[in-house]
Amino acid sequence: MLRLDELDRITTALGYDTDAARAAFLGISPAALSKIRNGHHLPSADLIAAVRTALPRVPYEALFTTEER
C-alpha cells in the first residue's frame, strides 16, 4: 500500500501540492493517482518504480507498507 499521507507530506514540501502536480512529478497520470487514492487500485510495479525514481532518497519503507486490504 502506498502511504499517501507521507507522499503528500513529502511532495508538498517539494512544491507539488495538488494531485495533478504530484502525478506530473511522478510521471503518472492523474487518473492513476486518483484510483490509488480512492482505493480502487493498489500501486502497480510501474507506480512503485515511478515513486522510487522520483524520490530516490526516501526509504521504500517510508512510502509503502505491505498491509493487505
C-alpha positions as CSV (number, residue, x, y, z in Angstrom):
1,M,0.0,0.0,0.0
2,L,1.2,3.5,-0.8
3,R,1.3,5.7,2.3
4,L,-0.5,8.6,0.8
5,D,-0.1,10.8,3.9
6,E,3.7,10.5,3.6
7,L,3.7,11.0,-0.2
8,D,1.5,14.1,0.3
9,R,3.8,15.5,3.0
10,I,7.0,15.0,1.0
11,T,5.6,16.2,-2.3
12,T,4.0,19.3,-0.7
13,A,7.4,20.1,0.8
14,L,8.8,19.9,-2.7
15,G,6.2,22.3,-4.0
16,Y,3.8,19.8,-5.5
17,D,0.6,20.5,-3.6
18,T,-2.1,19.1,-5.9
19,D,-2.7,15.6,-7.2
20,A,-2.2,16.9,-10.7
21,A,1.2,18.3,-9.8
22,R,2.1,15.2,-7.8
23,A,1.2,12.9,-10.8
24,A,3.2,15.0,-13.2
25,F,6.2,14.9,-10.8
26,L,5.9,11.1,-10.6
27,G,5.4,10.7,-14.3
28,I,2.0,9.1,-13.9
29,S,-1.5,10.1,-14.9
30,P,-3.7,12.0,-12.5
31,A,-6.3,9.3,-13.0
32,A,-3.9,6.6,-11.8
33,L,-3.1,8.5,-8.7
34,S,-6.8,9.2,-8.1
35,K,-7.6,5.4,-8.4
36,I,-5.0,4.6,-5.8
37,R,-6.1,7.5,-3.5
38,N,-9.7,6.3,-3.7
39,G,-8.8,2.7,-3.0
40,H,-9.8,1.4,-6.4
41,H,-6.4,0.1,-7.3
42,L,-3.3,-1.0,-5.5
43,P,0.1,0.5,-6.6
44,S,1.4,-1.3,-9.6
45,A,5.0,-2.2,-10.1
46,D,5.2,0.8,-12.6
47,L,3.9,3.2,-9.9
48,I,6.3,1.9,-7.3
49,A,9.2,2.3,-9.8
50,A,8.0,5.9,-10.6
51,V,7.9,6.8,-6.9
52,R,11.3,5.3,-6.3
53,T,12.7,7.1,-9.3
54,A,11.2,10.5,-8.4
55,L,12.1,10.2,-4.7
56,P,15.3,8.1,-4.6
57,R,16.5,9.4,-1.2
58,V,13.2,8.5,0.5
59,P,13.4,5.0,2.0
60,Y,10.9,2.5,0.5
61,E,9.5,1.7,3.9
62,A,8.6,5.4,4.4
63,L,6.3,5.3,1.4
64,F,5.0,1.8,1.2
65,T,3.6,-0.8,3.5
66,T,2.9,-4.5,3.0
67,E,-0.5,-4.5,4.7
68,E,-3.4,-6.0,2.7
69,R,-6.7,-4.5,2.1
